[in-house]
Amino acid sequence: MLDGLFAIVGTAHVLTEDVDVAAYLEDWTGQYCAPAVAVVRPASTQQVADVVKLCEAHGIAVVPQGGRTGLCGGGVPLVDQPSVVICLTRMNAVRALDAAGRTVTVEAGTVLETLHAAALEHKLIFPLMFGAKGSCTVGGNLSTNAGGSNVVRYGTTRELCLGIEAVMPGGSVINALTGLRKDNTGYDLKDLLIGAEGTLGIITAAVFKLFPEPSARSTAFLSVVSLGAAIEVLNRLQDYTGGGVEAFEYMPQPAVDVICKVFPDTRRPLEGTVTTGILVEVASSRPQDAAELKDGSIRLEAEVMELFAELMEEGLVLDAMLAQSQQQRADLWKMREQILEAITENGPAYHMDISLPLAQIAPFVEAMDPKMSQLGIQPLTVGHLGDGNLHYALSAAQGCDWDSVPLETAKELVFSKLVALRGSFSAEHGIGQSKLPLMTKLKEPAQLAVMQEIKKAFDPKNTMNPGKLIPMGPIKSSAA
């Protein structure tokens, strides 16, 4: 087996020694760790295909892996399943950039920030954006259908992708890198493989949409009178700017407090208690919106401030801080992007990645936060409020011991409310291993049954990333 891998990718790119493979075998959270037959680092799609063929012939599973920033154990092997990890980070070429057609073709191992830089060279942007941009890869983004802060305007990774290249079970390769925006020629295999977490095939390259670089941005931190009012503020701002809102991030006081506790150099954007804090960014590529007015201000910023003043007169917005420099904008975004690390450093926590209809976000938080408090739990919540995604982390309240917190009771309350409000228990981080019990318990049985049949049809030998995303056991009936 190893000799075959050596022949395909070269001895230097087959890792077997403990010291060499350790970093590839543990999840970012540290919760999942398992051995592998080898870690293989292919440099081409053909090498990926040859490795998959070899592994299938030997009854060995394959686990595709990118930047290792996942939070659900989706990119590491199972303890009881002989596996080869296929790390795609050597496949990091920007194959083509069509500035006129505003598309870019990149390999799966390309770091997201590298893609950002390649687009900016042509005064274009790739708008997928989140804190792990400097280490995550586009293959992983596609595998989990990653979201981030700009989904409110540009959509998730799936909506940004026009085509893929992928290695399927058995080693066949599908090439759909045309970049066409219209193609009605059968099943959309692209959308089936995006979000499949490597369980149906290994995405090796993709064509993405690009967008014009904004000529003007307005970034602010708001204190809004209530979470319910924040949705009205969002809609008013969208109407006022013609859909120019790029980010609308919910940052309540407890989240800001824990960031400032862990990172004491952080400067609070507003004085006093900000119960409902909102980090908002509006952007425009229209040259006239970047025009400098007589008072030295930029037109877009001036117009946004006019709306904020109107919202303050109406009592919807209590206070506002508008970034006056690129540094102030960077500081606001740094604060937002530090939240996961801050929660992790603050102590034990149970992280939930949930989504809700916009109208149900305030009712959910207003119902759950008091119940969590009664259980000795402090929710540390942030959210991509513009698209309904909340990161609802449960930590021990001050003076309470984490080991004594009734976590299972809290989880049951949260997920019951989530189901009642027709939300989702996984918004953008994927399922991996960690959420398989929730898939079994909460996913609609008929949908889950179809997913199992698709998995069996594509991958009858269960070679592709087994034990992730799809529970393969019996499904409860709809009547259960």
Helices and strands as residue ranges (DSSP letters): H 2-9, G 11-13, E 14-15, H 18-21, G 22-24, E 38-40, H 45-57, E 61-65, E 83-87, E 94-98, E 103-107, H 112-120, E 124-125, G 131-134, H 138-144, H 151-154, H 157-160, E 161-167, G 169-171, E 173-175, H 189-193, E 202-209, E 211-212, E 216-224, H 227-241, E 245-250, H 253-262, E 276-284, G 287-290, H 299-313, E 317-322, H 326-337, H 339-346, E 349-355, H 358-374, E 377-384, G 385-387, E 389-396, G 402-404, H 407-420, H 436-442, H 445-458
